[in-house]
Amino acid sequence: MSPMIAGLSMLVALLGLLAIGTPIAFALGLVSMGALFAVYGAFFLETLGEQFFGALSSFSLVSIPMFILMGAAVASSPAGKDLYEALDRWLNRVPGGLVLSNLGACSIFAALSGSSPATCAAIGKMGIPEMRQRGYPAEIAAGSIAAGGTLGILIPPSVTMIVYGIATETSIGRLFLAGLLPGFMLTVYFMIWTIIACKRQGLGLSELTQRFSMRERFEALPRVLPFLAIIVAVLFVLYGGVATPSEAAGVGALFCLILVVVIYGIFSKSWKFSQMRTIFRDTLKESVMIMLIIGASELFAFALSSLFITQSIAQYIAELEINRWALMGVINVFLLVAGFFLPPVGVILMTAPILLPIIMGAGFDPYWFAVILTINMEIGLITPPVGLNLYVINGIAPDITLGQILRGSLPYVICMILGIVTLSFFPQIALFLPDLIMGPEL
């Protein structure tokens, strides 16, 4: 059997298992074991455990459950509500300021949680009812939150960036820095579109009459600033060479737990200590899910390599006599389609090791490519059939249909595509901070 036929067979089998609802880790594992049995027979069992658990032996993986714990602690508290209210008081004089407040809250909460669904749920629970109460259409209210939530996988600390770093053996610190400016760039693009849309439809004009004194504005900050300080502290120790990503994640998770207990458990009495069990339970479930996917994807990559599928694909693409930007266009379309059907972690683990040698051979920077890949995954989060953020929004606002949420999200998809185009013309937006702080990579 030729490598291409073997690869197509594995792809069809994988898509078939996913189509019937098989969890991605089990689908990857079953297809991998079938392929390895075809190559080695029953002898593949000797390498099964070594490949699976070898993928989980990296010390960098410790940072994943720590950052998830950090996000779970913040998501369990009213921090999202306080963040939203604080921004609303500062942006209420801008047309569409309430939507801008939600987008700003999403970008900051995304940096705290590193999770798109958590960001959508935390900000959407307060933001969507408030926007609709003030006369914003359901499409704008739901679409802005769904799109803002996608920033959770780009703005550091990001679990998907950690997964990319482990899969491609690139620096997690540089990846975090590479995602920072593009994440804020997308936030600005989202806000610009929001202002244009609100002005065209005459929305948010009633907010312009509402005034907050400087005292009222500053009163909203004390509960928010400690969490922002944690983000700054984590990034400082990470890029200042004080700690590794795993150590920084552990300290960040500890301080997030302490702040939640002190600010919301002791002082405001709006958080119950019984929620600690839920925090650790959710952290454990999500961490185990990601670890299973990582182990199974390593098995899948080993099967692809054993059947010479990876090598054949790389050779075929390398022999294509096309412009490198045309090649990047093909890769973007492929990633976009993959993101429609698979979660970001699964796409990154399955494709990044194969695509990295190809894009580096074409002269592209691997850290710049990480940002491009992540933005493609963001688009997948708000587009069907998977579109995880669409379903999260539908869950917290069931009276808004999926069609309405999707229509509200589409303009932000265009903003993300514009972001990819901007990064293609100006790659230094992603590379400036890594080169400035950590120096050019040799």
C-alpha positions as CSV (number, residue, x, y, z in Angstrom):
1,M,0.0,0.0,0.0
2,S,1.4,3.4,-1.0
3,P,1.9,6.0,1.7
4,M,-0.8,8.3,0.2
5,I,-3.4,5.5,0.1
6,A,-2.5,4.6,3.7
7,G,-2.8,8.3,4.7
8,L,-6.2,8.6,3.0
9,S,-7.4,5.4,4.7
10,M,-6.3,6.8,8.1
11,L,-8.0,10.1,7.4
12,V,-11.3,8.5,6.4
13,A,-11.2,6.2,9.4
14,L,-10.5,9.2,11.7
15,L,-13.2,11.4,10.3
16,G,-15.6,8.4,10.5
17,L,-15.0,7.9,14.2
18,L,-15.3,11.6,14.9
19,A,-18.5,11.8,12.9
20,I,-20.1,9.2,15.1
21,G,-19.1,11.1,18.3
22,T,-16.0,9.3,19.3
23,P,-13.8,11.5,21.6
24,I,-10.8,12.8,19.7
25,A,-8.3,11.1,21.9
26,F,-9.9,7.7,21.5
27,A,-10.4,8.2,17.7
28,L,-6.7,9.1,17.3
29,G,-5.7,6.1,19.4
30,L,-7.9,3.6,17.6
31,V,-6.8,4.7,14.1
32,S,-3.1,4.7,15.2
33,M,-3.3,1.2,16.7
34,G,-5.0,-0.1,13.5
35,A,-2.3,1.4,11.4
36,L,0.5,0.1,13.6
37,F,-1.0,-3.4,13.6
38,A,-1.0,-3.2,9.8
39,V,2.7,-2.4,9.8
40,Y,4.1,-4.4,12.8
41,G,1.4,-7.0,13.5
42,A,0.9,-7.7,17.2
43,F,4.5,-6.6,17.8
44,F,3.3,-3.0,17.8
45,L,2.1,-3.6,21.4
46,E,5.8,-3.4,22.5
47,T,6.0,0.2,21.5
48,L,2.5,1.3,22.3
49,G,3.2,2.3,26.0
50,E,6.6,3.8,25.2
51,Q,5.2,6.1,22.5
52,F,2.0,7.1,24.5
53,F,3.6,7.8,27.8
54,G,6.8,9.2,26.2
55,A,4.7,12.1,24.9
56,L,3.6,12.9,28.5
57,S,7.1,12.9,30.0
58,S,7.9,16.5,29.2
59,F,8.3,18.8,32.2
60,S,6.6,21.6,30.2
61,L,3.3,19.7,30.4
62,V,3.1,20.6,34.1
63,S,2.2,24.2,33.0
64,I,-1.0,23.0,31.3
65,P,-3.0,21.9,34.5
66,M,-1.6,24.9,36.4
67,F,-2.8,27.5,33.8
68,I,-6.1,25.6,33.6
69,L,-6.4,25.8,37.4
70,M,-5.6,29.5,37.2
71,G,-8.4,30.0,34.8
72,A,-10.9,27.8,36.7
73,A,-10.3,29.8,39.9
74,V,-10.9,33.1,38.2
75,A,-13.9,31.7,36.3
76,S,-15.5,30.5,39.5
77,S,-15.5,34.0,41.0
78,P,-17.3,37.2,40.1
79,A,-14.1,38.6,38.6
80,G,-15.6,38.6,35.2
81,K,-18.5,40.7,36.4
82,D,-16.2,43.2,38.2
83,L,-14.0,43.5,35.1
84,Y,-17.0,44.1,32.9
85,E,-18.5,46.7,35.2
86,A,-15.2,48.5,35.5
87,L,-14.7,48.8,31.8
88,D,-18.3,49.9,31.3
89,R,-17.8,52.8,33.6
90,W,-14.7,53.9,31.6
91,L,-16.1,53.3,28.1
92,N,-19.7,54.5,28.5
93,R,-19.0,57.7,26.6
94,V,-18.1,55.9,23.4
95,P,-20.7,54.9,20.8
96,G,-21.4,51.2,21.4
97,G,-19.4,51.5,24.6
98,L,-21.2,48.6,26.3
99,V,-20.2,46.2,23.5
100,L,-16.6,47.6,23.6
101,S,-16.6,47.0,27.4
102,N,-17.5,43.3,26.7
103,L,-14.8,43.0,24.1
104,G,-12.2,44.6,26.5
105,A,-13.4,42.4,29.3
106,C,-13.1,39.3,27.1
107,S,-9.5,40.1,26.1
108,I,-8.4,40.7,29.7
109,F,-10.3,37.7,31.1
110,A,-8.9,35.6,28.2
111,A,-5.4,36.4,29.4
112,L,-6.4,35.3,32.9
113,S,-8.1,32.1,32.0
114,G,-6.5,31.0,28.7
115,S,-9.8,29.4,27.8
116,S,-12.3,30.6,25.1
117,P,-15.3,28.8,26.5
118,A,-14.6,30.0,30.0
119,T,-14.3,33.6,28.7
120,C,-17.6,33.4,26.8
121,A,-19.4,32.0,29.8
122,A,-18.0,34.4,32.4
123,I,-18.5,37.6,30.4
124,G,-21.6,36.5,28.5
125,K,-23.6,35.8,31.6
126,M,-23.5,39.5,32.5
127,G,-22.9,41.1,29.2
128,I,-25.5,39.6,26.9
129,P,-28.6,40.4,29.2
130,E,-27.3,43.9,29.8
131,M,-26.7,44.6,26.1
132,R,-30.2,43.3,25.1
133,Q,-31.8,45.3,27.9
134,R,-30.2,48.5,26.5
135,G,-31.6,47.8,23.0
136,Y,-28.7,46.0,21.3
137,P,-29.9,43.3,18.8
138,A,-29.4,39.7,19.8
139,E,-26.9,39.2,16.9
140,I,-24.5,41.9,18.1
141,A,-24.8,41.0,21.8
142,A,-24.1,37.3,21.2
143,G,-21.7,37.6,18.3
144,S,-19.4,40.1,20.1
145,I,-19.1,37.8,23.1
146,A,-18.5,34.7,21.0
147,A,-15.8,36.4,19.0
148,G,-14.2,38.1,22.1
149,G,-14.0,34.7,23.7
150,T,-11.8,33.3,21.0
151,L,-9.0,35.6,22.2
152,G,-8.5,33.2,25.0
153,I,-6.3,30.9,22.9
154,L,-4.1,33.7,21.5
155,I,-3.4,36.2,24.3
156,P,-0.9,34.7,26.8
157,P,-0.9,32.6,28.9
158,S,-2.4,30.3,26.3
159,V,-2.8,26.6,26.7
160,T,-2.8,26.1,22.9
161,M,0.5,28.0,22.6
162,I,1.9,25.6,25.2
163,V,0.7,22.6,23.2
164,Y,2.2,24.0,20.0
165,G,5.5,24.6,21.8
166,I,5.6,21.0,23.1
167,A,4.5,19.6,19.7
168,T,7.1,21.5,17.7
169,E,9.8,21.8,20.4
170,T,9.8,25.6,20.2
171,S,10.2,28.1,23.1
172,I,6.9,28.6,25.0
173,G,8.2,32.0,26.3
174,R,8.7,33.2,22.8
175,L,5.3,31.8,21.7
176,F,3.6,33.8,24.5
177,L,5.3,37.0,23.5
178,A,4.5,36.3,19.8
179,G,0.8,36.1,20.6
180,L,0.6,39.3,22.7
181,L,0.5,42.1,20.1
182,P,-1.5,40.1,17.6
183,G,-4.1,39.4,20.3
184,F,-4.4,43.1,21.1
185,M,-4.5,43.9,17.4
186,L,-7.5,41.6,16.9
187,T,-9.1,43.2,19.9
188,V,-8.7,46.7,18.3
189,Y,-10.1,45.3,15.0
190,F,-13.1,43.9,16.8
191,M,-13.6,47.3,18.5
192,I,-13.3,49.3,15.3
193,W,-15.9,47.1,13.6
194,T,-18.2,47.4,16.7
195,I,-18.0,51.2,16.6
196,I,-18.8,51.3,12.9
197,A,-21.7,48.8,13.2
198,C,-23.2,50.7,16.2
199,K,-22.9,54.1,14.5
200,R,-24.6,52.7,11.4
201,Q,-27.5,51.3,13.3
202,G,-27.7,54.1,15.8
203,L,-27.0,51.8,18.8
204,G,-25.7,52.8,22.2
205,L,-26.8,56.4,22.0
206,S,-28.7,56.2,25.3
207,E,-25.4,55.3,27.0
208,L,-23.9,58.6,26.0
209,T,-26.3,60.4,28.5
210,Q,-25.1,58.2,31.4
211,R,-22.3,59.7,33.3
212,F,-19.9,58.3,35.9
213,S,-17.8,60.5,38.1
214,M,-14.0,59.8,38.3
215,R,-14.6,58.5,41.9
216,E,-17.2,56.0,40.6
217,R,-14.8,54.9,37.9
218,F,-11.9,54.4,40.3
219,E,-14.1,52.6,42.8
220,A,-14.5,49.7,40.3
221,L,-10.8,49.1,39.9
222,P,-9.6,47.6,43.3
223,R,-11.1,44.2,42.6
224,V,-9.8,44.0,39.1
225,L,-6.2,45.3,39.5
226,P,-4.9,42.4,41.6
227,F,-5.8,39.9,38.8
228,L,-4.2,42.1,36.2
229,A,-1.1,42.3,38.4
230,I,-1.0,38.5,38.3
231,I,-0.8,38.5,34.5
232,V,2.0,41.1,34.6
233,A,3.8,39.1,37.3
234,V,3.6,35.8,35.4
235,L,4.8,37.4,32.2
236,F,7.6,39.2,34.1
237,V,9.0,36.1,35.8
238,L,8.7,34.2,32.6
239,Y,10.5,36.6,30.4
240,G,12.9,37.9,33.0
241,G,14.5,34.5,33.3
242,V,13.3,34.1,36.9
243,A,11.2,31.0,36.3
244,T,10.3,28.4,33.7
245,P,6.7,28.3,32.2
246,S,5.8,25.5,34.6
247,E,7.0,27.3,37.6
248,A,5.3,30.6,36.5
249,A,2.1,28.7,36.0
250,G,2.2,27.2,39.4
251,V,2.8,30.5,41.2
252,G,0.1,32.2,39.1
253,A,-2.4,29.5,39.9
254,L,-1.6,29.7,43.6
255,F,-2.0,33.5,43.7
256,C,-5.3,33.3,41.7
257,L,-6.7,30.9,44.3
258,I,-5.5,33.2,47.1
259,L,-7.0,36.3,45.6
260,V,-10.3,34.6,44.9
261,V,-10.5,33.4,48.5
262,V,-9.5,36.7,50.0
263,I,-11.4,39.2,47.7
264,Y,-14.6,37.2,47.1
265,G,-14.6,34.6,49.9
266,I,-13.6,36.7,52.9
267,F,-14.3,40.3,52.1
268,S,-17.3,40.4,49.8
269,K,-18.8,37.0,50.8
270,S,-19.8,36.4,47.1
271,W,-17.8,33.2,46.8
272,K,-18.2,30.0,48.7
273,F,-15.4,27.8,49.9
274,S,-17.4,24.8,48.6
275,Q,-16.6,25.9,45.1
276,M,-13.0,24.9,45.6
277,R,-14.0,21.3,44.9
278,T,-15.6,22.3,41.6
279,I,-12.4,24.3,40.7
280,F,-10.2,21.2,41.1
281,R,-12.7,18.8,39.6
282,D,-13.0,21.0,36.4
283,T,-9.2,21.4,36.3
284,L,-8.7,17.7,36.5
285,K,-11.2,16.8,33.8
286,E,-9.9,19.3,31.3
287,S,-6.2,18.5,32.1
288,V,-6.8,14.7,31.6
289,M,-8.7,15.4,28.4
290,I,-5.8,17.4,27.0
291,M,-3.2,14.9,28.2
292,L,-5.0,12.0,26.6
293,I,-5.1,13.9,23.3
294,I,-1.4,14.7,23.5
295,G,-0.5,11.0,24.2
296,A,-2.8,9.8,21.4
297,S,-1.5,12.4,19.0
298,E,2.0,11.2,19.6
299,L,0.9,7.7,18.8
300,F,-0.9,9.0,15.6
301,A,2.3,10.8,14.6
302,F,4.4,7.7,15.1
303,A,1.9,5.7,13.0
304,L,2.1,8.3,10.2
305,S,5.9,8.2,10.3
306,S,6.0,4.4,10.3
307,L,3.9,4.3,7.2
308,F,6.1,7.1,5.6
309,I,3.0,9.2,5.3
310,T,4.5,12.3,6.9
311,Q,7.7,12.1,4.8
312,S,5.7,11.6,1.6
313,I,3.5,14.6,2.3
314,A,6.4,16.8,3.1
315,Q,8.3,15.7,0.0
316,Y,5.2,16.2,-2.2
317,I,4.7,19.8,-0.9
318,A,8.4,20.5,-1.1
319,E,8.4,19.5,-4.8
320,L,5.5,21.8,-5.7
321,E,6.8,24.6,-7.8
322,I,4.6,27.3,-6.4
323,N,5.2,30.6,-4.7
324,R,5.7,30.4,-1.0
325,W,2.8,32.6,-0.3
326,A,0.6,30.4,-2.5
327,L,1.8,27.6,-0.3
328,M,0.9,29.5,2.8
329,G,-2.5,30.2,1.3
330,V,-3.1,26.5,0.8
331,I,-2.0,25.7,4.4
332,N,-4.3,28.4,5.7
333,V,-7.3,26.9,3.9
334,F,-6.4,23.5,5.2
335,L,-6.1,24.8,8.8
336,L,-9.4,26.7,8.4
337,V,-11.2,23.6,7.2
338,A,-9.6,21.5,10.0
339,G,-10.7,24.0,12.6
340,F,-14.3,23.7,11.4
341,F,-14.4,20.1,12.6
342,L,-11.7,19.6,15.3
343,P,-10.8,21.5,18.5
344,P,-7.7,23.6,18.5
345,V,-5.6,21.3,20.6
346,G,-6.3,18.4,18.3
347,V,-5.5,20.3,15.1
348,I,-2.3,21.6,16.5
349,L,-1.1,18.3,17.7
350,M,-1.9,16.5,14.5
351,T,-0.7,19.1,12.0
352,A,2.0,21.3,13.6
353,P,4.8,18.6,13.5
354,I,4.1,17.9,9.9
355,L,3.7,21.5,8.7
356,L,6.6,23.0,10.7
357,P,9.4,21.6,8.5
358,I,7.4,22.7,5.4
359,I,6.9,26.3,6.5
360,M,10.5,26.6,7.7
361,G,11.7,25.2,4.4
362,A,9.7,27.9,2.7
363,G,11.4,30.6,4.8
364,F,8.6,31.4,7.3
365,D,9.2,31.9,11.0
366,P,7.8,29.1,13.3
367,Y,6.7,31.7,15.9
368,W,4.9,33.8,13.3
369,F,3.3,30.6,12.0
370,A,2.1,29.7,15.5
371,V,0.1,33.0,15.6
372,I,-1.3,32.4,12.1
373,L,-2.3,28.8,13.0
374,T,-3.9,30.0,16.3
375,I,-6.0,32.7,14.5
376,N,-7.3,30.0,12.1
377,M,-8.3,28.0,15.2
378,E,-10.1,31.0,16.6
379,I,-12.2,31.2,13.4
380,G,-13.1,27.5,13.9
381,L,-14.4,28.3,17.4
382,I,-17.1,30.5,16.0
383,T,-18.0,28.7,12.8
384,P,-20.1,25.5,12.4
385,P,-20.3,22.5,12.6
386,V,-18.1,22.4,15.8
387,G,-18.0,26.1,16.7
388,L,-17.6,25.5,20.4
389,N,-18.2,29.2,21.4
390,L,-21.5,29.3,19.5
391,Y,-22.8,26.5,21.6
392,V,-21.5,28.0,24.9
393,I,-23.3,31.3,24.0
394,N,-26.5,29.3,23.1
395,G,-26.3,27.5,26.4
396,I,-26.2,30.8,28.5
397,A,-28.7,32.6,26.3
398,P,-31.0,29.8,24.9
399,D,-33.5,32.2,23.5
400,I,-30.9,33.4,21.0
401,T,-30.7,30.9,18.1
402,L,-27.5,29.5,16.7
403,G,-28.3,31.3,13.4
404,Q,-28.4,34.6,15.1
405,I,-25.2,34.0,17.0
406,L,-23.5,32.9,13.8
407,R,-24.7,36.0,11.9
408,G,-23.4,38.2,14.7
409,S,-20.0,36.4,14.7
410,L,-19.4,36.6,10.9
411,P,-18.1,40.2,10.8
412,Y,-15.5,39.2,13.4
413,V,-14.4,36.3,11.3
414,I,-13.7,38.9,8.6
415,C,-11.7,40.8,11.2
416,M,-9.6,37.7,11.9
417,I,-9.0,37.1,8.3
418,L,-7.9,40.8,8.0
419,G,-5.6,40.0,11.0
420,I,-3.9,37.1,9.1
421,V,-3.4,39.4,6.1
422,T,-2.0,42.1,8.3
423,L,0.5,39.7,9.9
424,S,1.5,38.4,6.4
425,F,2.5,41.9,5.4
426,F,3.9,42.9,8.8
427,P,5.3,39.8,10.5
428,Q,7.1,41.9,13.0
429,I,3.8,42.5,14.8
430,A,4.3,38.9,16.1
431,L,8.1,38.8,16.1
432,F,9.0,42.3,17.6
433,L,8.4,41.4,21.3
434,P,10.2,38.0,21.2
435,D,13.2,39.5,19.4
436,L,13.3,42.6,21.7
437,I,12.9,40.8,25.0
438,M,14.5,37.4,24.4
439,G,16.8,38.4,21.5
440,P,16.8,37.0,17.9
441,E,16.7,33.2,17.8
442,L,19.9,31.7,16.4
